[in-house]
Amino acid sequence: MKETITIRLPANLQKELNNVVKADRTSRSEIVREAVSRYLALRRFQQIRKKVLPFAEAQGLLTDEDVFKAIS
């Protein structure tokens, strides 16, 4: 089920969005859907990361590089 929403954009952002729509031959709706989806995924990732950070630090995993070394 899809629901329609309305957003207001400043003129400069709307102009840039329209330019991308033309260049990519897509729709404004598709770009906004993708942007919202990416934002929500990033937000979920940040929330999970915040929860596990104390456990990672306790294991000596202080940076992303430490994590990559540990799982490589």
LUMDOSE-804435 format. One record per residue: residue number from 1; residue in one letter; x, y, z of N, C-alpha, C, O, CB in turn. Coordinates in nm, 2 decimals, always signed. Glycine has a CB too. Layout:
<rec NUM 'A' <X Y Z> <X Y Z> <X Y Z> <X Y Z> <X Y Z>>;
...
end
This chain:
<rec 1 'M' <+0.08 -0.12 +0.00> <+0.00 +0.00 +0.00> <+0.09 +0.12 +0.00> <+0.18 +0.14 +0.08> <-0.10 +0.00 +0.12>>;
<rec 2 'K' <+0.06 +0.21 -0.09> <+0.14 +0.34 -0.10> <+0.05 +0.45 -0.05> <-0.07 +0.45 -0.06> <+0.18 +0.37 -0.24>>;
<rec 3 'E' <+0.12 +0.54 +0.02> <+0.05 +0.66 +0.07> <+0.12 +0.79 +0.01> <+0.24 +0.79 -0.01> <+0.06 +0.67 +0.23>>;
<rec 4 'T' <+0.03 +0.88 -0.02> <+0.09 +1.01 -0.08> <+0.12 +1.10 +0.03> <+0.04 +1.12 +0.13> <-0.02 +1.07 -0.18>>;
<rec 5 'I' <+0.24 +1.17 +0.02> <+0.27 +1.27 +0.12> <+0.31 +1.40 +0.03> <+0.34 +1.39 -0.08> <+0.39 +1.23 +0.21>>;
<rec 6 'T' <+0.31 +1.51 +0.10> <+0.34 +1.64 +0.03> <+0.46 +1.70 +0.11> <+0.46 +1.70 +0.23> <+0.22 +1.73 +0.02>>;
<rec 7 'I' <+0.56 +1.74 +0.04> <+0.67 +1.81 +0.10> <+0.69 +1.94 +0.04> <+0.66 +1.96 -0.08> <+0.80 +1.72 +0.09>>;
<rec 8 'R' <+0.75 +2.03 +0.11> <+0.78 +2.16 +0.06> <+0.93 +2.18 +0.05> <+1.00 +2.15 +0.15> <+0.72 +2.28 +0.15>>;
<rec 9 'L' <+0.98 +2.22 -0.06> <+1.13 +2.23 -0.08> <+1.16 +2.38 -0.11> <+1.08 +2.44 -0.18> <+1.18 +2.14 -0.19>>;
<rec 10 'P' <+1.27 +2.43 -0.06> <+1.32 +2.56 -0.11> <+1.34 +2.56 -0.26> <+1.37 +2.45 -0.31> <+1.44 +2.60 -0.03>>;
<rec 11 'A' <+1.33 +2.67 -0.32> <+1.34 +2.68 -0.47> <+1.47 +2.62 -0.52> <+1.47 +2.55 -0.62> <+1.33 +2.83 -0.51>>;
<rec 12 'N' <+1.58 +2.65 -0.45> <+1.71 +2.60 -0.50> <+1.72 +2.44 -0.49> <+1.78 +2.38 -0.58> <+1.83 +2.65 -0.41>>;
<rec 13 'L' <+1.66 +2.38 -0.39> <+1.66 +2.24 -0.38> <+1.57 +2.18 -0.48> <+1.60 +2.07 -0.54> <+1.62 +2.20 -0.23>>;
<rec 14 'Q' <+1.46 +2.24 -0.50> <+1.36 +2.19 -0.60> <+1.42 +2.20 -0.74> <+1.41 +2.11 -0.82> <+1.23 +2.27 -0.60>>;
<rec 15 'K' <+1.50 +2.30 -0.77> <+1.56 +2.32 -0.90> <+1.67 +2.21 -0.92> <+1.68 +2.15 -1.03> <+1.63 +2.46 -0.91>>;
<rec 16 'E' <+1.75 +2.18 -0.81> <+1.85 +2.08 -0.82> <+1.79 +1.94 -0.84> <+1.83 +1.86 -0.92> <+1.94 +2.08 -0.70>>;
<rec 17 'L' <+1.68 +1.92 -0.77> <+1.61 +1.79 -0.78> <+1.55 +1.77 -0.92> <+1.57 +1.66 -0.98> <+1.49 +1.78 -0.68>>;
<rec 18 'N' <+1.50 +1.88 -0.98> <+1.44 +1.87 -1.12> <+1.56 +1.84 -1.22> <+1.54 +1.77 -1.31> <+1.37 +2.00 -1.15>>;
<rec 19 'N' <+1.67 +1.90 -1.19> <+1.79 +1.87 -1.28> <+1.83 +1.73 -1.28> <+1.86 +1.67 -1.38> <+1.91 +1.96 -1.24>>;
<rec 20 'V' <+1.83 +1.67 -1.16> <+1.87 +1.53 -1.14> <+1.76 +1.44 -1.21> <+1.80 +1.34 -1.27> <+1.88 +1.49 -0.99>>;
<rec 21 'V' <+1.64 +1.47 -1.19> <+1.53 +1.40 -1.26> <+1.55 +1.39 -1.41> <+1.54 +1.29 -1.47> <+1.39 +1.46 -1.22>>;
<rec 22 'K' <+1.58 +1.51 -1.47> <+1.60 +1.51 -1.61> <+1.73 +1.43 -1.65> <+1.73 +1.35 -1.74> <+1.62 +1.65 -1.66>>;
<rec 23 'A' <+1.84 +1.45 -1.57> <+1.96 +1.38 -1.61> <+1.95 +1.23 -1.59> <+2.01 +1.16 -1.67> <+2.07 +1.44 -1.52>>;
<rec 24 'D' <+1.88 +1.19 -1.49> <+1.87 +1.04 -1.46> <+1.75 +0.98 -1.52> <+1.74 +0.86 -1.51> <+1.87 +1.02 -1.31>>;
<rec 25 'R' <+1.67 +1.06 -1.58> <+1.55 +1.01 -1.64> <+1.47 +0.92 -1.55> <+1.43 +0.81 -1.57> <+1.58 +0.92 -1.77>>;
<rec 26 'T' <+1.44 +0.98 -1.43> <+1.36 +0.92 -1.33> <+1.25 +1.01 -1.28> <+1.23 +1.11 -1.34> <+1.45 +0.87 -1.21>>;
<rec 27 'S' <+1.19 +0.98 -1.17> <+1.09 +1.07 -1.12> <+1.13 +1.13 -0.99> <+1.22 +1.08 -0.92> <+0.95 +0.99 -1.10>>;
<rec 28 'R' <+1.07 +1.24 -0.95> <+1.09 +1.30 -0.82> <+1.05 +1.20 -0.71> <+1.12 +1.19 -0.61> <+1.02 +1.43 -0.81>>;
<rec 29 'S' <+0.94 +1.13 -0.73> <+0.90 +1.04 -0.63> <+1.00 +0.93 -0.60> <+1.03 +0.89 -0.49> <+0.77 +0.97 -0.67>>;
<rec 30 'E' <+1.06 +0.88 -0.71> <+1.16 +0.77 -0.70> <+1.28 +0.82 -0.62> <+1.34 +0.75 -0.53> <+1.20 +0.72 -0.84>>;
<rec 31 'I' <+1.33 +0.94 -0.65> <+1.44 +1.00 -0.58> <+1.41 +1.02 -0.44> <+1.49 +0.99 -0.35> <+1.49 +1.13 -0.65>>;
<rec 32 'V' <+1.29 +1.07 -0.41> <+1.26 +1.10 -0.27> <+1.24 +0.97 -0.19> <+1.29 +0.95 -0.08> <+1.13 +1.18 -0.26>>;
<rec 33 'R' <+1.18 +0.86 -0.25> <+1.17 +0.73 -0.19> <+1.31 +0.68 -0.16> <+1.33 +0.63 -0.05> <+1.09 +0.63 -0.28>>;
<rec 34 'E' <+1.40 +0.68 -0.25> <+1.53 +0.63 -0.23> <+1.60 +0.71 -0.12> <+1.67 +0.65 -0.03> <+1.62 +0.64 -0.36>>;
<rec 35 'A' <+1.59 +0.84 -0.12> <+1.65 +0.93 -0.01> <+1.60 +0.89 +0.12> <+1.67 +0.88 +0.22> <+1.63 +1.08 -0.05>>;
<rec 36 'V' <+1.47 +0.88 +0.14> <+1.41 +0.84 +0.26> <+1.45 +0.70 +0.31> <+1.48 +0.68 +0.43> <+1.25 +0.85 +0.26>>;
<rec 37 'S' <+1.45 +0.61 +0.22> <+1.50 +0.48 +0.25> <+1.64 +0.47 +0.30> <+1.67 +0.41 +0.40> <+1.48 +0.39 +0.13>>;
<rec 38 'R' <+1.73 +0.55 +0.23> <+1.87 +0.55 +0.27> <+1.88 +0.62 +0.41> <+1.96 +0.58 +0.50> <+1.95 +0.63 +0.17>>;
<rec 39 'Y' <+1.81 +0.73 +0.43> <+1.81 +0.80 +0.56> <+1.77 +0.71 +0.67> <+1.83 +0.70 +0.78> <+1.72 +0.92 +0.56>>;
<rec 40 'L' <+1.66 +0.63 +0.65> <+1.61 +0.54 +0.76> <+1.71 +0.43 +0.78> <+1.72 +0.39 +0.90> <+1.47 +0.49 +0.72>>;
<rec 41 'A' <+1.77 +0.37 +0.68> <+1.87 +0.27 +0.70> <+1.99 +0.32 +0.78> <+2.04 +0.25 +0.87> <+1.92 +0.21 +0.56>>;
<rec 42 'L' <+2.04 +0.44 +0.74> <+2.15 +0.50 +0.81> <+2.11 +0.53 +0.96> <+2.19 +0.50 +1.05> <+2.19 +0.63 +0.75>>;
<rec 43 'R' <+1.99 +0.57 +0.98> <+1.94 +0.60 +1.12> <+1.94 +0.47 +1.20> <+1.98 +0.46 +1.32> <+1.81 +0.67 +1.12>>;
<rec 44 'R' <+1.89 +0.36 +1.14> <+1.88 +0.23 +1.21> <+2.03 +0.18 +1.24> <+2.05 +0.13 +1.35> <+1.81 +0.12 +1.12>>;
<rec 45 'F' <+2.12 +0.20 +1.14> <+2.26 +0.16 +1.17> <+2.32 +0.24 +1.28> <+2.38 +0.18 +1.37> <+2.34 +0.18 +1.04>>;
<rec 46 'Q' <+2.29 +0.37 +1.29> <+2.35 +0.45 +1.39> <+2.29 +0.41 +1.53> <+2.36 +0.41 +1.63> <+2.32 +0.60 +1.37>>;
<rec 47 'Q' <+2.16 +0.38 +1.53> <+2.10 +0.34 +1.66> <+2.16 +0.20 +1.71> <+2.19 +0.19 +1.83> <+1.95 +0.32 +1.64>>;
<rec 48 'I' <+2.18 +0.11 +1.62> <+2.24 -0.02 +1.65> <+2.39 +0.00 +1.70> <+2.43 -0.05 +1.80> <+2.24 -0.12 +1.53>>;
<rec 49 'R' <+2.46 +0.08 +1.62> <+2.60 +0.11 +1.66> <+2.61 +0.17 +1.80> <+2.70 +0.14 +1.87> <+2.66 +0.20 +1.55>>;
<rec 50 'K' <+2.52 +0.26 +1.83> <+2.52 +0.33 +1.96> <+2.50 +0.22 +2.07> <+2.56 +0.23 +2.18> <+2.41 +0.44 +1.97>>;
<rec 51 'K' <+2.41 +0.12 +2.05> <+2.38 +0.02 +2.15> <+2.50 -0.07 +2.17> <+2.53 -0.11 +2.28> <+2.26 -0.06 +2.10>>;
<rec 52 'V' <+2.57 -0.11 +2.06> <+2.68 -0.20 +2.07> <+2.82 -0.14 +2.10> <+2.91 -0.21 +2.13> <+2.69 -0.29 +1.95>>;
<rec 53 'L' <+2.83 -0.01 +2.09> <+2.95 +0.06 +2.12> <+3.02 +0.02 +2.25> <+3.14 -0.01 +2.25> <+2.93 +0.21 +2.11>>;
<rec 54 'P' <+2.94 +0.02 +2.36> <+3.01 -0.01 +2.49> <+3.07 -0.15 +2.49> <+3.17 -0.18 +2.55> <+2.91 +0.00 +2.60>>;
<rec 55 'F' <+3.00 -0.25 +2.42> <+3.05 -0.39 +2.42> <+3.17 -0.39 +2.33> <+3.27 -0.47 +2.36> <+2.94 -0.48 +2.36>>;
<rec 56 'A' <+3.17 -0.32 +2.22> <+3.29 -0.32 +2.13> <+3.41 -0.26 +2.20> <+3.52 -0.31 +2.19> <+3.26 -0.24 +2.00>>;
<rec 57 'E' <+3.39 -0.15 +2.27> <+3.50 -0.08 +2.34> <+3.56 -0.17 +2.45> <+3.68 -0.17 +2.47> <+3.45 +0.05 +2.40>>;
<rec 58 'A' <+3.47 -0.25 +2.51> <+3.52 -0.34 +2.61> <+3.61 -0.45 +2.55> <+3.69 -0.51 +2.62> <+3.40 -0.41 +2.68>>;
<rec 59 'Q' <+3.59 -0.48 +2.43> <+3.67 -0.58 +2.35> <+3.79 -0.51 +2.29> <+3.87 -0.58 +2.22> <+3.59 -0.65 +2.25>>;
<rec 60 'G' <+3.81 -0.38 +2.31> <+3.92 -0.31 +2.25> <+3.90 -0.27 +2.10> <+3.99 -0.23 +2.03> <+4.04 -0.40 +2.25>>;
<rec 61 'L' <+3.78 -0.27 +2.06> <+3.74 -0.23 +1.92> <+3.70 -0.08 +1.93> <+3.58 -0.05 +1.96> <+3.63 -0.32 +1.86>>;
<rec 62 'L' <+3.79 +0.01 +1.91> <+3.77 +0.15 +1.92> <+3.74 +0.22 +1.79> <+3.68 +0.33 +1.80> <+3.88 +0.21 +1.99>>;
<rec 63 'T' <+3.78 +0.17 +1.68> <+3.76 +0.23 +1.55> <+3.70 +0.13 +1.45> <+3.71 +0.01 +1.48> <+3.89 +0.30 +1.50>>;
<rec 64 'D' <+3.66 +0.19 +1.34> <+3.61 +0.10 +1.23> <+3.72 +0.01 +1.19> <+3.70 -0.11 +1.15> <+3.55 +0.18 +1.12>>;
<rec 65 'E' <+3.84 +0.06 +1.18> <+3.96 -0.01 +1.14> <+3.98 -0.13 +1.23> <+4.02 -0.24 +1.18> <+4.08 +0.08 +1.14>>;
<rec 66 'D' <+3.96 -0.11 +1.36> <+3.98 -0.22 +1.46> <+3.88 -0.33 +1.43> <+3.91 -0.45 +1.43> <+3.96 -0.17 +1.60>>;
<rec 67 'V' <+3.76 -0.29 +1.39> <+3.65 -0.39 +1.36> <+3.69 -0.47 +1.23> <+3.68 -0.59 +1.23> <+3.51 -0.32 +1.34>>;
<rec 68 'F' <+3.73 -0.40 +1.13> <+3.77 -0.46 +1.01> <+3.88 -0.56 +1.03> <+3.88 -0.67 +0.97> <+3.80 -0.36 +0.90>>;
<rec 69 'K' <+3.98 -0.52 +1.11> <+4.09 -0.61 +1.14> <+4.04 -0.74 +1.21> <+4.09 -0.85 +1.18> <+4.20 -0.54 +1.22>>;
<rec 70 'A' <+3.95 -0.72 +1.30> <+3.90 -0.83 +1.38> <+3.82 -0.93 +1.30> <+3.82 -1.05 +1.33> <+3.82 -0.78 +1.49>>;
<rec 71 'I' <+3.75 -0.88 +1.20> <+3.67 -0.98 +1.12> <+3.74 -1.02 +0.99> <+3.68 -1.11 +0.92> <+3.54 -0.91 +1.08>>;
<rec 72 'S' <+3.85 -0.97 +0.96> <+3.93 -1.01 +0.84> <+4.00 -1.14 +0.86> <+4.07 -1.19 +0.77> <+4.02 -0.90 +0.79>>;
end
